[in-house]
């Protein structure tokens, strides 16, 4: 499996003394921290963190049927999520969310 790279915010780059330097000079908020955690370790994200991330990214919770919770993106993409027994989010669902988010933010 090939790991995908997700980029949600631009990098600031400077050329100083013959070297390219990348600068991260802002404080990361909760949304950015959760995006970073999800991209680095999708199987380690808790279900509550995934739902918080969906909410912070502007997704709308629609309804629940059994354990399946249905969310819609601001542009209408649908995702169905459900927690694992240990309270973690399912890796493939985190990856689906990141792929849709990346696609919608780069259009």
Z-matrix of the N, CA and C atoms (Angstrom, degrees):
N
C 1 1.455
C 2 1.524 1 109.22
N 3 1.296 2 116.55 1 134.86
C 4 1.460 3 121.99 2 -179.89
C 5 1.516 4 108.68 3 -94.27
N 6 1.317 5 115.78 4 127.78
C 7 1.461 6 120.22 5 179.09
C 8 1.520 7 109.39 6 -75.67
N 9 1.324 8 116.25 7 134.88
C 10 1.454 9 121.13 8 177.58
C 11 1.517 10 109.46 9 -91.60
N 12 1.313 11 115.72 10 151.62
C 13 1.452 12 121.11 11 176.19
C 14 1.516 13 108.20 12 -105.82
N 15 1.313 14 116.55 13 128.05
C 16 1.452 15 121.49 14 179.22
C 17 1.522 16 108.72 15 -109.24
N 18 1.309 17 116.26 16 132.67
C 19 1.449 18 121.29 17 179.94
C 20 1.523 19 108.50 18 -125.42
N 21 1.333 20 116.58 19 112.95
C 22 1.453 21 120.86 20 -176.36
C 23 1.519 22 112.98 21 -109.04
N 24 1.311 23 118.37 22 -12.79
C 25 1.441 24 120.38 23 179.50
C 26 1.531 25 107.98 24 -143.13
N 27 1.326 26 116.07 25 147.80
C 28 1.466 27 118.91 26 -177.17
C 29 1.524 28 111.62 27 -73.65
N 30 1.317 29 115.39 28 150.93
C 31 1.456 30 120.58 29 174.63
C 32 1.520 31 108.32 30 -93.82
N 33 1.301 32 116.47 31 146.05
C 34 1.454 33 121.39 32 174.48
C 35 1.521 34 106.93 33 -97.26
N 36 1.319 35 116.89 34 125.04
C 37 1.459 36 120.40 35 -178.52
C 38 1.519 37 109.54 36 -123.65
N 39 1.319 38 114.39 37 137.90
C 40 1.456 39 121.63 38 177.99
C 41 1.519 40 108.76 39 -129.31
N 42 1.309 41 116.22 40 154.47
C 43 1.457 42 121.88 41 175.54
C 44 1.526 43 106.36 42 -109.90
N 45 1.344 44 116.16 43 108.02
C 46 1.464 45 121.07 44 -175.57
C 47 1.520 46 108.73 45 -123.11
N 48 1.295 47 116.22 46 124.66
C 49 1.467 48 123.12 47 176.60
C 50 1.522 49 111.85 48 49.50
N 51 1.311 50 116.53 49 44.23
C 52 1.459 51 120.43 50 176.84
C 53 1.511 52 115.02 51 80.65
N 54 1.337 53 118.51 52 6.92
C 55 1.458 54 122.03 53 -179.29
C 56 1.519 55 110.25 54 -124.05
N 57 1.326 56 115.30 55 142.85
C 58 1.461 57 119.77 56 173.07
C 59 1.516 58 108.14 57 -84.61
N 60 1.315 59 116.70 58 128.47
C 61 1.461 60 122.38 59 -177.22
C 62 1.517 61 108.69 60 -123.62
N 63 1.340 62 116.89 61 129.90
C 64 1.457 63 122.13 62 175.65
C 65 1.516 64 107.77 63 -98.23
N 66 1.321 65 115.84 64 131.28
C 67 1.463 66 120.53 65 -175.33
C 68 1.525 67 109.18 66 -117.63
N 69 1.307 68 115.99 67 128.99
C 70 1.461 69 122.32 68 171.39
C 71 1.523 70 106.08 69 -114.90
N 72 1.321 71 115.74 70 90.53
C 73 1.456 72 119.30 71 -171.82
C 74 1.520 73 112.55 72 -110.13
N 75 1.308 74 117.05 73 33.28
C 76 1.453 75 119.73 74 177.78
C 77 1.515 76 108.44 75 -131.45
N 78 1.306 77 115.29 76 157.09
C 79 1.464 78 119.86 77 178.00
C 80 1.518 79 108.62 78 -84.27
N 81 1.305 80 115.36 79 131.65
C 82 1.461 81 119.33 80 178.68
C 83 1.519 82 109.40 81 -79.21
N 84 1.327 83 115.84 82 132.78
C 85 1.454 84 121.42 83 175.06
C 86 1.523 85 109.68 84 -85.64
N 87 1.316 86 116.38 85 -179.17
C 88 1.466 87 120.88 86 -178.74
C 89 1.524 88 111.62 87 -60.04
N 90 1.334 89 117.19 88 -41.51
C 91 1.456 90 120.62 89 179.84
C 92 1.526 91 110.65 90 -59.52
N 93 1.323 92 117.20 91 -47.96
C 94 1.456 93 120.96 92 -179.21
C 95 1.524 94 111.87 93 -64.53
N 96 1.336 95 116.05 94 -38.98
C 97 1.475 96 119.87 95 178.99
C 98 1.531 97 110.89 96 -64.74
N 99 1.327 98 116.81 97 -41.76
C 100 1.468 99 119.95 98 179.08
C 101 1.531 100 111.12 99 -68.28
N 102 1.329 101 117.70 100 -38.87
C 103 1.464 102 120.54 101 176.24
C 104 1.522 103 110.61 102 -61.47
N 105 1.311 104 115.96 103 -43.29
C 106 1.465 105 121.20 104 178.40
C 107 1.528 106 110.63 105 -61.60
N 108 1.328 107 116.68 106 -46.04
C 109 1.464 108 121.12 107 179.93
C 110 1.529 109 111.06 108 -63.47
N 111 1.324 110 116.95 109 -42.82
C 112 1.461 111 121.19 110 -179.62
C 113 1.528 112 111.41 111 -64.87
N 114 1.318 113 116.91 112 -40.76
C 115 1.460 114 120.43 113 -179.10
C 116 1.529 115 111.52 114 -70.77
N 117 1.326 116 117.01 115 -37.34
C 118 1.469 117 120.47 116 -178.08
C 119 1.523 118 113.16 117 -77.34
N 120 1.330 119 116.76 118 -36.09
C 121 1.462 120 120.32 119 -173.46
C 122 1.527 121 110.08 120 -147.71
N 123 1.350 122 118.19 121 74.86
C 124 1.466 123 120.09 122 -175.14
C 125 1.525 124 113.77 123 -61.87
N 126 1.330 125 118.69 124 -29.20
C 127 1.466 126 119.57 125 179.84
C 128 1.526 127 111.90 126 -78.48
N 129 1.330 128 118.22 127 -10.44
C 130 1.457 129 120.91 128 -178.73
C 131 1.515 130 114.10 129 -96.84
N 132 1.326 131 117.56 130 -0.16
C 133 1.462 132 121.02 131 -177.44
C 134 1.527 133 110.38 132 -80.03
N 135 1.325 134 116.62 133 131.46
C 136 1.463 135 120.15 134 176.12
C 137 1.530 136 109.17 135 -74.58
N 138 1.328 137 115.99 136 153.45
C 139 1.459 138 120.88 137 -178.73
C 140 1.528 139 110.93 138 -60.31
N 141 1.324 140 117.25 139 -41.49
C 142 1.465 141 121.41 140 179.12
C 143 1.535 142 110.82 141 -62.40
N 144 1.342 143 116.79 142 -35.06
C 145 1.461 144 120.18 143 177.45
C 146 1.528 145 110.90 144 -68.89
N 147 1.338 146 116.98 145 -38.91
C 148 1.465 147 119.99 146 177.18
C 149 1.525 148 110.35 147 -62.45
N 150 1.328 149 117.43 148 -44.11
C 151 1.465 150 119.53 149 178.78
C 152 1.526 151 111.64 150 -65.35
N 153 1.330 152 117.42 151 -38.15
C 154 1.468 153 120.50 152 176.82
C 155 1.526 154 110.30 153 -63.84
N 156 1.322 155 116.55 154 -39.46
C 157 1.455 156 121.33 155 179.21
C 158 1.529 157 111.12 156 -66.65
N 159 1.324 158 116.90 157 -43.85
C 160 1.465 159 120.30 158 176.29
C 161 1.532 160 110.16 159 -56.76
N 162 1.320 161 116.20 160 -46.72
C 163 1.464 162 121.31 161 -179.41
C 164 1.529 163 111.10 162 -62.26
N 165 1.328 164 117.23 163 -45.91
C 166 1.467 165 121.15 164 -177.91
C 167 1.525 166 112.69 165 -68.17
N 168 1.321 167 116.83 166 -23.39
C 169 1.471 168 121.17 167 177.95
C 170 1.522 169 112.39 168 -89.60
N 171 1.330 170 116.97 169 6.85
C 172 1.462 171 120.88 170 174.36
C 173 1.517 172 115.32 171 89.48
N 174 1.340 173 117.26 172 8.52
C 175 1.462 174 120.34 173 178.29
C 176 1.526 175 108.79 174 -74.82
N 177 1.338 176 116.23 175 154.29
C 178 1.462 177 122.10 176 -177.55
C 179 1.518 178 110.12 177 -115.76
N 180 1.329 179 115.52 178 127.67
C 181 1.467 180 120.24 179 174.77
C 182 1.520 181 107.20 180 -75.21
N 183 1.343 182 116.85 181 127.41
C 184 1.458 183 121.31 182 -176.85
C 185 1.523 184 111.69 183 -99.34
N 186 1.337 185 116.56 184 -60.19
C 187 1.463 186 119.45 185 -179.01
C 188 1.528 187 110.11 186 -162.23
N 189 1.314 188 114.37 187 171.67
C 190 1.456 189 121.43 188 177.85
C 191 1.519 190 109.08 189 -128.31
N 192 1.337 191 116.33 190 134.46
C 193 1.456 192 122.66 191 174.08
C 194 1.520 193 106.77 192 -125.75
N 195 1.315 194 117.05 193 110.09
C 196 1.461 195 119.91 194 -173.45
C 197 1.520 196 108.50 195 65.20
N 198 1.334 197 116.66 196 -126.89
C 199 1.466 198 119.88 197 178.48
C 200 1.529 199 112.18 198 -94.14
N 201 1.328 200 117.77 199 -3.89
C 202 1.469 201 121.80 200 -177.57
C 203 1.529 202 110.45 201 -84.22
N 204 1.315 203 115.28 202 122.45
C 205 1.458 204 121.71 203 179.03
C 206 1.521 205 108.02 204 -108.28
N 207 1.334 206 116.63 205 125.70
C 208 1.459 207 122.88 206 -174.83
C 209 1.534 208 109.59 207 -100.66
N 210 1.337 209 115.14 208 125.30
C 211 1.458 210 122.75 209 179.47
C 212 1.521 211 109.13 210 -122.46
N 213 1.347 212 116.04 211 148.05
C 214 1.463 213 122.28 212 176.41
C 215 1.529 214 109.64 213 -123.31
N 216 1.335 215 114.46 214 138.43
C 217 1.467 216 120.20 215 178.05
C 218 1.531 217 109.09 216 -76.72
N 219 1.329 218 117.16 217 167.25
C 220 1.465 219 119.90 218 177.08
C 221 1.538 220 112.98 219 -59.16
N 222 1.341 221 116.96 220 -25.09
C 223 1.464 222 120.38 221 179.71
C 224 1.524 223 112.56 222 -99.87
N 225 1.332 224 117.89 223 7.65
C 226 1.453 225 121.51 224 172.34
C 227 1.514 226 117.29 225 98.59
N 228 1.325 227 118.99 226 2.20
C 229 1.470 228 120.51 227 176.53
C 230 1.526 229 109.06 228 -69.48
N 231 1.327 230 116.36 229 141.64
C 232 1.469 231 121.92 230 -176.69
C 233 1.523 232 109.20 231 -109.75
N 234 1.331 233 115.44 232 139.56
C 235 1.453 234 121.05 233 174.72
C 236 1.529 235 108.47 234 -138.47
N 237 1.306 236 115.39 235 137.17
C 238 1.459 237 121.87 236 177.11
C 239 1.524 238 107.60 237 -109.51
N 240 1.325 239 116.28 238 125.18
C 241 1.466 240 119.98 239 -179.28
C 242 1.522 241 109.61 240 -125.47
N 243 1.315 242 115.16 241 151.49
C 244 1.462 243 121.22 242 173.28
C 245 1.519 244 108.03 243 -149.67
N 246 1.329 245 117.24 244 145.36
C 247 1.461 246 120.12 245 -177.47
C 248 1.525 247 111.84 246 -76.84
N 249 1.327 248 114.72 247 154.09
C 250 1.462 249 119.42 248 169.83
C 251 1.530 250 106.85 249 -81.37
N 252 1.305 251 116.81 250 169.83
C 253 1.469 252 120.32 251 -176.72
C 254 1.525 253 113.29 252 -64.10
N 255 1.324 254 116.98 253 -26.08
C 256 1.466 255 120.01 254 -179.43
C 257 1.531 256 113.10 255 -87.26
N 258 1.344 257 116.99 256 6.80
C 259 1.464 258 120.84 257 177.34
C 260 1.516 259 114.14 258 86.72
N 261 1.318 260 117.03 259 3.01
C 262 1.465 261 120.70 260 179.28
C 263 1.522 262 110.17 261 -90.78
N 264 1.319 263 114.40 262 159.56
C 265 1.464 264 120.80 263 174.06
C 266 1.524 265 108.17 264 -81.82
N 267 1.310 266 116.13 265 151.14
C 268 1.458 267 120.15 266 177.77
C 269 1.527 268 109.24 267 -76.82
N 270 1.332 269 115.34 268 134.24
C 271 1.458 270 120.98 269 -175.76
C 272 1.526 271 112.14 270 -54.55
N 273 1.329 272 117.45 271 -47.39
C 274 1.464 273 119.10 272 -175.66
C 275 1.521 274 111.38 273 -64.71
N 276 1.335 275 117.97 274 -29.73
C 277 1.461 276 120.26 275 178.68
C 278 1.532 277 110.73 276 -72.92
N 279 1.321 278 117.18 277 -37.94
C 280 1.465 279 120.77 278 175.55
C 281 1.524 280 109.25 279 -62.99
N 282 1.333 281 116.68 280 -43.69
C 283 1.460 282 120.57 281 179.41
C 284 1.531 283 111.70 282 -65.41
N 285 1.342 284 117.27 283 -37.74
C 286 1.474 285 120.18 284 175.69
C 287 1.519 286 110.33 285 -61.10
N 288 1.328 287 116.39 286 -46.47
C 289 1.462 288 121.04 287 179.62
C 290 1.527 289 110.59 288 -59.48
N 291 1.328 290 117.56 289 -47.84
C 292 1.462 291 120.94 290 -178.77
C 293 1.530 292 111.46 291 -62.44
N 294 1.324 293 117.10 292 -38.48
C 295 1.466 294 120.61 293 179.27
C 296 1.529 295 110.83 294 -65.17
N 297 1.331 296 117.08 295 -44.35
C 298 1.469 297 120.51 296 179.04
C 299 1.526 298 110.01 297 -65.71
N 300 1.317 299 116.85 298 -43.84
C 301 1.464 300 120.83 299 179.65
C 302 1.525 301 110.66 300 -60.99
N 303 1.321 302 116.76 301 -45.00
C 304 1.457 303 121.10 302 179.56
C 305 1.522 304 110.77 303 -62.81
N 306 1.332 305 116.24 304 -43.12
C 307 1.466 306 120.49 305 179.65
C 308 1.524 307 111.11 306 -64.37
N 309 1.310 308 117.08 307 -43.51
C 310 1.472 309 120.26 308 -176.72
C 311 1.523 310 111.88 309 -72.84
N 312 1.323 311 118.75 310 -29.39
C 313 1.460 312 119.81 311 -178.82
C 314 1.518 313 112.33 312 -84.68
N 315 1.350 314 117.49 313 -14.82
C 316 1.465 315 119.52 314 179.35
C 317 1.519 316 112.25 315 -99.49
N 318 1.329 317 118.35 316 -3.12
C 319 1.475 318 120.74 317 179.22
C 320 1.498 319 111.65 318 -77.94
